[in-house]
Amino acid sequence: MKQVGITGGIGTGKSTVCRLFSLLGIPVYDADQKAKRLYETDETLQQEVKSLFGEDLFVDGKLQRTLLAARVFGKPEELHKLNNLVHPAVARDYQFWKTKQPNAPYVLREAALLFEAGADRGLDAVLVVTSPLELRIERVKARDPLRKETEIRAIIDRQWPEEKKIALASHVIHNDGLQALIPQVLKVHQELIN
């Protein structure tokens, strides 16, 4: 079975593109959502996070996300330590999940930080979803009206530039509001199953 990564910066529309692939019967592993779940279900990850960042980060088994964010935000070394715990946990979970998809022609592994985390290694293809910067900002504001534009731009600045991701991609989907998504998804799907 082929393994295909799908990535793109915040607000590019990865989730929308993934829903289209799902409608075609392709299983999608959402690494970002799984990571949130693993904080509360993976006891090894919990213990590692507690030992590095404090026992008080979990209350009744629930991660205190705001508290964790305060301890790593603006501290690249601390964020790097956290990522070194979370990314391997997600990789293990993905491998287990993949074994549960035996009949799929390929699976999609969605991750905003696919390249940054090194999760592209071992994949057969990588699809990058792109969008113009201003449209990305508008989309994030629409889904999360409490986010300030400066905060959104800070997140974008911490992610790899689209050009760098595109250079490493085997497929690119332009979610710019001008080009229809469905024909682009169908074209990539046909290429992947052939």
N, CA, C and O of each residue as an XYZ file, in Angstrom:
776
protein
N       0.847     -1.183      0.000
C       0.000      0.000      0.000
C       0.891      1.243      0.000
O       1.871      1.326      0.739
N       0.528      2.195     -0.837
C       1.273      3.450     -0.883
C       0.932      4.312      0.327
O      -0.191      4.309      0.830
N       1.944      5.049      0.772
C       1.765      6.019      1.843
C       2.028      7.402      1.266
O       3.083      7.661      0.686
N       1.048      8.285      1.436
C       1.140      9.622      0.848
C       0.981     10.655      1.950
O       0.022     10.612      2.720
N       1.914     11.571      2.019
C       1.810     12.669      2.972
C       1.042     13.816      2.346
O       1.098     14.030      1.135
N       0.327     14.549      3.180
C      -0.342     15.760      2.712
C      -0.061     16.857      3.734
O      -0.289     16.680      4.930
N       0.431     17.977      3.252
C       0.819     19.061      4.145
C       0.523     20.407      3.498
O       0.134     20.492      2.333
N       0.716     21.429      4.272
C       0.477     22.804      3.836
C       0.381     23.644      5.086
O       0.049     23.132      6.156
N       0.661     24.901      4.970
C       0.628     25.784      6.126
C      -0.785     26.014      6.638
O      -1.768     25.625      6.008
N      -0.858     26.650      7.782
C      -2.153     26.966      8.392
C      -3.006     27.768      7.413
O      -2.532     28.721      6.795
N      -4.271     27.369      7.282
C      -5.200     28.105      6.428
C      -5.135     27.776      4.949
O      -5.821     28.414      4.151
N      -4.324     26.790      4.560
C      -4.244     26.461      3.130
C      -5.421     25.607      2.677
O      -5.729     25.554      1.486
N      -6.073     24.946      3.613
C      -7.224     24.113      3.254
C      -6.923     22.633      3.178
O      -7.587     21.901      2.444
N      -5.924     22.180      3.931
C      -5.587     20.750      3.955
C      -6.788     19.895      4.335
O      -7.044     18.860      3.719
N      -7.516     20.331      5.346
C      -8.660     19.533      5.824
C      -9.728     19.392      4.749
O     -10.322     18.324      4.603
N      -9.975     20.445      4.004
C     -10.953     20.391      2.920
C     -10.502     19.396      1.857
O     -11.294     18.581      1.383
N      -9.242     19.466      1.491
C      -8.697     18.543      0.484
C      -8.767     17.107      1.011
O      -9.098     16.188      0.262
N      -8.461     16.915      2.287
C      -8.525     15.570      2.864
C      -9.948     15.021      2.851
O     -10.152     13.829      2.620
N     -10.923     15.875      3.095
C     -12.325     15.425      3.034
C     -12.672     14.933      1.625
O     -13.412     13.962      1.471
N     -12.146     15.592      0.615
C     -12.400     15.148     -0.758
C     -11.783     13.776     -1.009
O     -12.404     12.924     -1.646
N     -10.570     13.558     -0.515
C      -9.951     12.234     -0.654
C     -10.748     11.187      0.121
O     -10.894     10.055     -0.341
N     -11.260     11.551      1.283
C     -12.084     10.627      2.078
C     -13.323     10.202      1.303
O     -13.732      9.042      1.356
N     -13.918     11.153      0.581
C     -15.096     10.832     -0.224
C     -14.762      9.824     -1.328
O     -15.643      9.119     -1.821
N     -13.501      9.765     -1.705
C     -13.049      8.782     -2.695
C     -12.695      7.447     -2.040
O     -12.248      6.518     -2.713
N     -12.898      7.359     -0.719
C     -12.628      6.118      0.009
C     -11.208      5.969      0.508
O     -10.798      4.874      0.894
N     -10.447      7.059      0.507
C      -9.057      7.014      0.952
C      -8.994      7.321      2.448
O      -9.483      8.365      2.880
N      -8.398      6.426      3.249
C      -8.252      6.684      4.685
C      -7.265      7.828      4.933
O      -6.212      7.903      4.298
N      -7.619      8.710      5.859
C      -6.784      9.870      6.174
C      -6.412      9.828      7.652
O      -7.281      9.725      8.518
N      -5.126      9.908      7.929
C      -4.620      9.987      9.303
C      -4.282     11.447      9.567
O      -3.371     11.997      8.947
N      -5.005     12.076     10.481
C      -4.789     13.479     10.831
C      -3.809     13.539     12.001
O      -4.207     13.393     13.157
N      -2.540     13.751     11.702
C      -1.500     13.709     12.728
C      -1.704     14.759     13.812
O      -1.435     14.490     14.983
N      -2.171     15.938     13.449
C      -2.349     17.002     14.442
C      -3.454     16.645     15.436
O      -3.301     16.861     16.638
N      -4.560     16.102     14.941
C      -5.651     15.689     15.833
C      -5.246     14.486     16.673
O      -5.586     14.404     17.854
N      -4.522     13.557     16.068
C      -4.076     12.364     16.809
C      -3.118     12.767     17.917
O      -3.151     12.189     19.004
N      -2.259     13.757     17.655
C      -1.322     14.203     18.689
C      -2.084     14.722     19.904
O      -1.716     14.430     21.042
N      -3.140     15.488     19.667
C      -3.952     15.998     20.777
C      -4.546     14.846     21.585
O      -4.596     14.900     22.814
N      -4.997     13.800     20.882
C      -5.570     12.638     21.560
C      -4.498     11.872     22.328
O      -4.743     11.409     23.442
N      -3.312     11.738     21.739
C      -2.247     10.961     22.373
C      -1.786     11.568     23.693
O      -1.366     10.845     24.597
N      -1.861     12.893     23.810
C      -1.504     13.516     25.086
C      -2.349     12.939     26.225
O      -1.912     12.907     27.376
N      -3.552     12.487     25.899
C      -4.465     12.025     26.940
C      -4.656     10.521     26.964
O      -5.304     10.000     27.872
N      -4.101      9.801     25.974
C      -4.282      8.351     25.953
C      -2.970      7.568     26.014
O      -2.977      6.393     26.379
N      -1.866      8.183     25.670
C      -0.570      7.498     25.644
C       0.151      7.757     26.971
O       0.693      8.840     27.193
N       0.150      6.750     27.848
C       0.726      6.929     29.182
C       2.224      7.224     29.139
O       2.734      7.982     29.965
N       2.924      6.630     28.184
C       4.364      6.894     28.058
C       4.591      8.361     27.721
O       5.442      9.015     28.324
N       3.836      8.876     26.764
C       3.963     10.285     26.386
C       3.627     11.187     27.572
O       4.331     12.164     27.826
N       2.567     10.869     28.289
C       2.196     11.667     29.462
C       3.339     11.731     30.469
O       3.674     12.807     30.966
N       3.933     10.584     30.769
C       5.012     10.547     31.754
C       6.227     11.354     31.283
O       6.860     12.058     32.071
N       6.541     11.242     30.001
C       7.674     11.990     29.456
C       7.425     13.494     29.534
O       8.319     14.259     29.895
N       6.200     13.916     29.191
C       5.861     15.341     29.242
C       5.909     15.836     30.685
O       6.436     16.915     30.953
N       5.364     15.056     31.609
C       5.384     15.442     33.026
C       6.814     15.584     33.534
O       7.133     16.532     34.252
N       7.673     14.638     33.159
C       9.044     14.685     33.680
C       9.825     15.875     33.153
O      10.698     16.397     33.848
N       9.525     16.316     31.931
C      10.246     17.462     31.374
C       9.609     18.809     31.708
O      10.311     19.803     31.893
N       8.274     18.839     31.784
C       7.588     20.132     31.884
C       6.744     20.315     33.135
O       6.199     21.396     33.360
N       6.629     19.269     33.955
C       5.927     19.430     35.229
C       4.711     18.537     35.387
O       3.933     18.341     34.454
N       4.566     18.000     36.589
C       3.440     17.121     36.935
C       2.090     17.846     36.816
O       1.065     17.222     36.541
N       2.104     19.165     37.025
C       0.848     19.926     37.044
C       0.220     20.133     35.664
O      -0.842     20.745     35.549
N       0.881     19.620     34.613
C       0.348     19.780     33.265
C      -0.877     18.914     32.996
O      -1.607     19.147     32.033
N      -1.101     17.916     33.844
C      -2.248     17.029     33.662
C      -3.120     17.075     34.900
O      -2.638     16.916     36.021
N      -4.402     17.294     34.690
C      -5.388     17.279     35.764
C      -6.436     16.235     35.383
O      -7.127     16.371     34.374
N      -6.541     15.202     36.198
C      -7.461     14.086     35.919
C      -7.229     13.509     34.519
O      -8.175     13.175     33.806
N      -5.947     13.400     34.142
C      -5.592     12.821     32.848
C      -5.732     13.747     31.663
O      -5.433     13.354     30.536
N      -6.178     14.961     31.890
C      -6.376     15.921     30.802
C      -5.214     16.912     30.762
O      -4.849     17.500     31.780
N      -4.648     17.084     29.589
C      -3.554     18.032     29.404
C      -4.063     19.454     29.553
O      -5.089     19.820     28.979
N      -3.354     20.240     30.314
C      -3.644     21.669     30.465
C      -2.874     22.394     29.357
O      -1.750     22.855     29.555
N      -3.505     22.478     28.203
C      -2.848     22.979     26.989
C      -2.319     24.404     27.137
O      -1.230     24.723     26.659
N      -3.092     25.252     27.798
C      -2.673     26.644     27.967
C      -1.397     26.716     28.786
O      -0.498     27.502     28.488
N      -1.327     25.893     29.813
C      -0.148     25.861     30.679
C       1.072     25.340     29.917
O       2.165     25.894     30.032
N       0.880     24.279     29.142
C       1.983     23.746     28.341
C       2.448     24.781     27.323
O       3.648     24.986     27.142
N       1.495     25.432     26.660
C       1.853     26.455     25.661
C       2.679     27.561     26.309
O       3.641     28.047     25.714
N       2.310     27.959     27.519
C       3.046     29.023     28.215
C       4.482     28.595     28.516
O       5.384     29.431     28.563
N       4.690     27.303     28.719
C       6.030     26.807     29.057
C       6.928     26.621     27.848
O       8.150     26.571     27.986
N       6.331     26.516     26.647
C       7.169     26.315     25.461
C       7.113     27.471     24.468
O       7.987     27.591     23.609
N       6.085     28.330     24.575
C       5.930     29.412     23.607
C       7.105     30.385     23.690
O       7.465     30.857     24.768
N       7.691     30.672     22.536
C       8.809     31.608     22.477
C      10.113     31.032     23.016
O      11.087     31.762     23.207
N      10.132     29.717     23.262
C      11.334     29.039     23.779
C      11.663     27.886     22.839
O      11.237     26.755     23.074
N      12.409     28.157     21.789
C      12.667     27.133     20.766
C      13.254     25.836     21.329
O      12.930     24.751     20.847
N      14.118     25.941     22.349
C      14.722     24.717     22.903
C      13.661     23.857     23.575
O      13.669     22.633     23.440
N      12.752     24.496     24.298
C      11.696     23.754     24.992
C      10.713     23.146     23.985
O      10.266     22.011     24.150
N      10.385     23.908     22.953
C       9.490     23.397     21.916
C      10.133     22.208     21.210
O       9.455     21.233     20.885
N      11.427     22.289     20.976
C      12.152     21.188     20.347
C      12.080     19.938     21.229
O      11.876     18.836     20.721
N      12.245     20.099     22.528
C      12.146     18.959     23.460
C      10.756     18.336     23.403
O      10.614     17.113     23.375
N       9.735     19.185     23.387
C       8.363     18.684     23.326
C       8.124     17.937     22.018
O       7.546     16.850     22.021
N       8.562     18.507     20.908
C       8.392     17.847     19.616
C       9.100     16.502     19.567
O       8.618     15.565     18.930
N      10.255     16.403     20.246
C      10.995     15.140     20.283
C      10.262     14.064     21.070
O      10.588     12.883     20.953
N       9.285     14.453     21.865
C       8.438     13.485     22.564
C       7.193     13.153     21.729
O       6.813     11.990     21.594
N       6.575     14.188     21.180
C       5.284     14.016     20.498
C       5.444     13.341     19.136
O       4.682     12.428     18.816
N       6.407     13.765     18.335
C       6.526     13.224     16.982
C       6.746     11.705     16.968
O       6.117     11.024     16.158
N       7.608     11.143     17.827
C       7.739      9.681     17.837
C       6.456      8.970     18.277
O       6.141      7.892     17.773
N       5.715      9.568     19.215
C       4.439      8.968     19.654
C       3.448      8.939     18.495
O       2.745      7.947     18.298
N       3.393     10.030     17.729
C       2.495     10.089     16.572
C       2.947      9.083     15.512
O       2.113      8.426     14.889
N       4.249      8.958     15.303
C       4.760      8.004     14.306
C       4.370      6.570     14.677
O       3.984      5.790     13.806
N       4.467      6.221     15.952
C       4.061      4.877     16.401
C       2.563      4.667     16.165
O       2.141      3.618     15.679
N       1.772      5.678     16.516
C       0.325      5.583     16.352
C      -0.048      5.440     14.871
O      -0.934      4.661     14.522
N       0.625      6.187     14.018
C       0.370      6.110     12.579
C       0.668      4.704     12.058
O      -0.117      4.146     11.290
N       1.791      4.136     12.469
C       2.151      2.793     11.997
C       1.085      1.777     12.385
O       0.729      0.907     11.590
N       0.576      1.889     13.609
C      -0.484      0.989     14.064
C      -1.755      1.216     13.249
O      -2.380      0.258     12.794
N      -2.140      2.480     13.062
C      -3.338      2.839     12.292
C      -3.254      2.291     10.872
O      -4.236      1.773     10.341
N      -2.076      2.406     10.260
C      -1.883      1.985      8.872
C      -2.178      0.490      8.713
O      -2.691      0.072      7.675
N      -1.862     -0.309      9.715
C      -2.122     -1.746      9.619
C      -3.619     -2.052      9.589
O      -4.023     -3.146      9.195
N      -4.432     -1.096     10.002
C      -5.891     -1.275     10.025
C      -6.542     -0.852      8.705
O      -7.769     -0.809      8.608
N      -5.725     -0.539      7.685
C      -6.244     -0.081      6.387
C      -5.781     -1.015      5.265
O      -5.238     -0.536      4.269
N      -5.976     -2.321      5.394
C      -5.356     -3.256      4.438
C      -5.893     -3.185      3.010
O      -5.202     -3.593      2.076
N      -7.100     -2.681      2.825
C      -7.700     -2.706      1.482
C      -7.585     -1.396      0.721
O      -8.049     -1.300     -0.415
N      -6.979     -0.396      1.325
C      -6.863      0.902      0.666
C      -5.743      0.878     -0.376
O      -4.696      0.272     -0.146
N      -5.961      1.540     -1.532
C      -4.879      1.602     -2.519
C      -3.710      2.466     -2.025
O      -2.555      2.261     -2.401
N      -4.053      3.436     -1.170
C      -3.052      4.265     -0.513
C      -3.713      4.929      0.691
O      -4.938      4.998      0.790
N      -2.876      5.415      1.601
C      -3.375      6.157      2.757
C      -2.759      7.547      2.729
O      -1.672      7.752      2.189
N      -3.477      8.501      3.323
C      -2.970      9.868      3.437
C      -2.576     10.133      4.877
O      -3.320      9.812      5.803
N      -1.419     10.710      5.058
C      -0.956     11.142      6.377
C      -0.921     12.662      6.363
O      -0.008     13.267      5.801
N      -1.922     13.273      6.988
C      -2.026     14.734      7.009
C      -1.257     15.283      8.197
O      -1.461     14.844      9.329
N      -0.374     16.241      7.946
C       0.376     16.884      9.026
C       0.838     18.263      8.563
O       1.432     18.407      7.494
N       0.561     19.257      9.370
C       0.997     20.619      9.044
C       2.522     20.698      9.001
O       3.091     21.418      8.181
N       3.171     19.959      9.882
C       4.629     20.007      9.977
C       5.266     18.713      9.463
O       6.219     18.212     10.059
N       4.752     18.182      8.379
C       5.227     16.917      7.825
C       6.726     16.945      7.544
O       7.462     16.071      8.003
N       7.176     17.943      6.795
C       8.599     18.042      6.461
C       9.419     18.425      7.689
O      10.486     17.865      7.938
N       8.901     19.389      8.452
C       9.623     19.892      9.617
C       9.888     18.787     10.638
O      10.918     18.788     11.312
N       8.943     17.839     10.745
C       9.075     16.740     11.709
C       9.830     15.550     11.126
O      10.101     14.581     11.835
N      10.173     15.615      9.839
C      10.846     14.485      9.198
C       9.901     13.336      8.908
O      10.347     12.227      8.611
N       8.586     13.586      8.990
C       7.591     12.532      8.780
C       7.404     12.191      7.304
O       6.637     11.288      6.970
N       8.093     12.900      6.426
C       8.004     12.602      4.998
C       8.905     11.430      4.604
O       8.753     10.858      3.525
N       9.838     11.079      5.483
C      10.740      9.962      5.186
C       9.938      8.665      5.123
O       9.125      8.379      6.002
N      10.178      7.902      4.089
C       9.496      6.627      3.934
C       8.158      6.714      3.220
O       7.511      5.691      2.997
N       7.734      7.917      2.858
C       6.478      8.058      2.128
C       6.728      7.884      0.633
O       7.821      8.159      0.137
N       5.708      7.429     -0.066
C       5.826      7.229     -1.511
C       5.602      8.516     -2.294
O       6.091      8.658     -3.414
N       4.868      9.444     -1.709
C       4.577     10.715     -2.372
C       4.193     11.730     -1.300
O       3.775     11.367     -0.200
N       4.343     13.003     -1.641
C       3.906     14.072     -0.735
C       3.130     15.099     -1.546
O       3.583     15.583     -2.583
N       1.946     15.411     -1.035
C       1.062     16.381     -1.657
C       1.079     17.651     -0.817
O       0.881     17.594      0.396
N       1.313     18.787     -1.447
C       1.309     20.069     -0.743
C       0.107     20.883     -1.211
O      -0.126     21.038     -2.410
N      -0.655     21.402     -0.243
C      -1.778     22.281     -0.532
C      -1.290     23.712     -0.327
O      -0.725     24.037      0.717
N      -1.511     24.562     -1.326
C      -1.049     25.950     -1.251
C      -2.214     26.918     -1.391
O      -3.245     26.605     -1.987
N      -2.020     28.092     -0.828
C      -2.998     29.183     -0.923
C      -2.267     30.503     -0.746
O      -1.228     30.546     -0.086
N      -2.788     31.582     -1.322
C      -2.189     32.901     -1.113
C      -2.276     33.291      0.375
O      -3.225     32.929      1.071
N      -1.287     34.017      0.829
C      -1.172     34.398      2.233
C      -2.424     35.076      2.780
O      -2.924     34.689      3.836
N      -2.930     36.074      2.078
C      -4.091     36.812      2.592
C      -5.323     35.923      2.712
O      -6.108     36.071      3.648
N      -5.492     35.011      1.778
C      -6.614     34.078      1.832
C      -6.463     33.133      3.027
O      -7.447     32.799      3.686
N      -5.232     32.705      3.302
C      -4.968     31.844      4.461
C      -5.357     32.561      5.756
O      -5.987     31.975      6.637
N      -4.978     33.818      5.859
C      -5.287     34.602      7.062
C      -6.799     34.747      7.215
O      -7.334     34.598      8.314
N      -7.488     35.039      6.105
C      -8.959     35.166      6.141
C      -9.611     33.872      6.613
O     -10.535     33.902      7.425
N      -9.132     32.731      6.105
C      -9.713     31.436      6.483
C      -9.539     31.159      7.975
O     -10.472     30.706      8.637
N      -8.356     31.428      8.497
C      -8.105     31.167      9.918
C      -8.972     32.077     10.775
O      -9.528     31.634     11.780
N      -9.093     33.340     10.390
C      -9.954     34.274     11.135
C     -11.405     33.807     11.112
O     -12.110     33.920     12.114
N     -11.852     33.284      9.977
C     -13.243     32.842      9.845
C     -13.544     31.651     10.756
O     -14.621     31.571     11.346
N     -12.589     30.730     10.865
C     -12.848     29.547     11.708
C     -12.534     29.791     13.174
O     -13.023     29.071     14.044
N     -11.718     30.805     13.453
C     -11.360     31.114     14.835
C     -11.315     32.630     14.996
O     -10.237     33.223     14.972
N     -12.491     33.269     15.162
C     -12.576     34.729     15.192
C     -11.791     35.385     16.332
O     -11.525     36.587     16.284
N     -11.422     34.617     17.345
C     -10.674     35.191     18.466
C      -9.186     35.356     18.168
O      -8.477     36.059     18.888
N      -8.719     34.708     17.109
C      -7.303     34.833     16.757
C      -7.034     36.180     16.112
O      -7.776     36.628     15.237
N      -5.973     36.809     16.554
C      -5.554     38.077     15.972
C      -4.676     37.805     14.741
O      -4.010     36.775     14.646
N      -4.698     38.754     13.814
C      -3.905     38.577     12.600
C      -2.420     38.442     12.921
O      -1.714     37.675     12.266
N      -1.940     39.176     13.915
C      -0.518     39.081     14.273
C      -0.170     37.671     14.755
O       0.913     37.159     14.472
N      -1.099     37.050     15.485
C      -0.876     35.686     15.961
C      -0.852     34.706     14.791
O      -0.022     33.798     14.756
N      -1.754     34.887     13.844
C      -1.800     34.012     12.664
C      -0.511     34.152     11.862
O       0.077     33.159     11.431
N      -0.080     35.395     11.668
C       1.164     35.616     10.918
C       2.375     35.011     11.646
O       3.307     34.524     11.006
N       2.355     35.045     12.976
C       3.449     34.446     13.756
C       3.487     32.935     13.541
O       4.562     32.347     13.429
N       2.318     32.314     13.485
C       2.260     30.868     13.222
C       2.800     30.581     11.825
O       3.601     29.664     11.642
N       2.367     31.355     10.852
C       2.831     31.176      9.474
C       4.349     31.343      9.396
O       5.026     30.584      8.702
N       4.876     32.327     10.102
C       6.320     32.583     10.082
C       7.129     31.431     10.678
O       8.286     31.227     10.310
N       6.518     30.674     11.601
C       7.220     29.540     12.225
C       7.191     28.295     11.338
O       7.965     27.361     11.548
N       6.303     28.285     10.354
C       6.215     27.144      9.443
C       7.133     27.363      8.248
O       7.497     28.493      7.925
N       7.500     26.264      7.600
C       8.319     26.383      6.406
C       7.576     27.185      5.342
O       6.354     27.080      5.237
N       8.292     27.982      4.554
C       7.639     28.715      3.458
C       7.062     27.730      2.426
O       7.601     26.642      2.223
N       5.980     28.125      1.794
C       5.345     27.263      0.801
C       6.309     26.852     -0.304
O       6.279     25.708     -0.759
N       7.164     27.773     -0.738
C       8.096     27.466     -1.827
C       9.000     26.286     -1.470
O       9.298     25.444     -2.318
N       9.432     26.231     -0.213
C      10.311     25.150      0.231
C       9.563     23.815      0.216
O      10.120     22.788     -0.173
N       8.290     23.840      0.646
C       7.485     22.615      0.643
C       7.198     22.166     -0.788
O       7.290     20.979     -1.103
N       6.849     23.123     -1.654
C       6.536     22.800     -3.048
C       7.736     22.148     -3.727
O       7.575     21.220     -4.519
N       8.932     22.629     -3.420
C      10.144     22.076     -4.029
C      10.341     20.606     -3.674
O      10.971     19.868     -4.430
N       9.808     20.174     -2.532
C       9.964     18.792     -2.088
C       8.753     17.917     -2.416
O       8.783     16.705     -2.202
N       7.694     18.531     -2.934
C       6.436     17.813     -3.172
C       6.457     17.036     -4.478
O       7.131     17.410     -5.438
N       5.699     15.944     -4.489
C       5.486     15.218     -5.740
C       4.211     15.706     -6.425
O       4.054     15.547     -7.636
N       3.297     16.303     -5.645
C       2.028     16.822     -6.162
C       1.694     18.120     -5.427
O       1.997     18.270     -4.243
N       1.067     19.053     -6.142
C       0.656     20.325     -5.542
C      -0.808     20.577     -5.895
O      -1.221     20.427     -7.045
N      -1.577     20.960     -4.888
C      -2.970     21.365     -5.113
C      -3.079     22.834     -4.747
O      -2.718     23.240     -3.642
N      -3.579     23.625     -5.682
C      -3.726     25.067     -5.485
C      -5.136     25.355     -4.983
O      -6.106     25.223     -5.728
N      -5.242     25.744     -3.731
C      -6.537     26.071     -3.129
C      -6.633     27.591     -3.013
O      -6.656     28.154     -1.919
N      -6.687     28.227     -4.171
C      -6.623     29.683     -4.234
C      -7.970     30.338     -4.505
O      -8.050     31.556     -4.661
N      -9.035     29.528     -4.562
C     -10.355     30.074     -4.846
C     -10.580     30.333     -6.328
O     -11.682     30.712     -6.726
N      -9.571     30.139     -7.139
C      -9.684     30.357     -8.583
C      -9.745     29.034     -9.343
O     -10.490     28.897    -10.314
N      -8.949     28.061     -8.887
C      -8.908     26.757     -9.530
C      -9.790     25.788     -8.740
O      -9.703     25.725     -7.514
N     -10.628     25.045     -9.435
C     -11.528     24.099     -8.772
C     -10.718     22.995     -8.095
O      -9.773     22.461     -8.676
N     -11.096     22.660     -6.868
C     -10.375     21.641     -6.097
C     -10.655     20.228     -6.584
O      -9.736     19.419     -6.702
N     -11.923     19.923     -6.869
C     -12.286     18.535     -7.190
C     -11.494     17.989     -8.385
O     -10.974     16.878     -8.284
N     -11.373     18.703     -9.504
C     -10.570     18.161    -10.608
C      -9.104     17.937    -10.219
O      -8.483     16.973    -10.667
N      -8.556     18.819     -9.392
C      -7.166     18.645     -8.958
C      -7.026     17.381     -8.107
O      -6.085     16.607     -8.287
N      -7.964     17.177     -7.181
C      -7.923     15.992     -6.314
C      -8.087     14.728     -7.145
O      -7.365     13.751     -6.944
N      -9.038     14.744     -8.081
C      -9.257     13.566     -8.930
C      -8.021     13.232     -9.764
O      -7.682     12.063     -9.950
N      -7.361     14.262    -10.257
C      -6.133     14.029    -11.069
C      -5.052     13.362    -10.205
O      -4.429     12.388    -10.629
N      -4.835     13.888     -9.001
C      -3.818     13.302     -8.108
C      -4.220     11.872     -7.737
O      -3.384     10.968     -7.728
N      -5.496     11.677     -7.433
C      -6.000     10.347     -7.056
C      -5.714      9.342     -8.179
O      -5.221      8.244     -7.920
N      -6.020      9.713     -9.410
C      -5.765      8.809    -10.543
C      -4.281      8.499    -10.675
O      -3.912      7.358    -10.951
N      -3.432      9.491    -10.482
C      -1.993      9.267    -10.561
C      -1.527      8.311     -9.470
O      -0.647      7.481     -9.697
N      -2.118      8.431     -8.289
C      -1.688      7.599     -7.159
C      -2.170      6.158     -7.263
O      -1.497      5.248     -6.777
N      -3.317      5.936     -7.884
C      -3.795      4.549     -7.971
C      -3.265      3.820     -9.197
O      -3.430      2.605     -9.312
N      -2.634      4.542    -10.111
C      -2.038      3.897    -11.301
C      -0.594      3.515    -11.064
O       0.054      2.966    -11.955
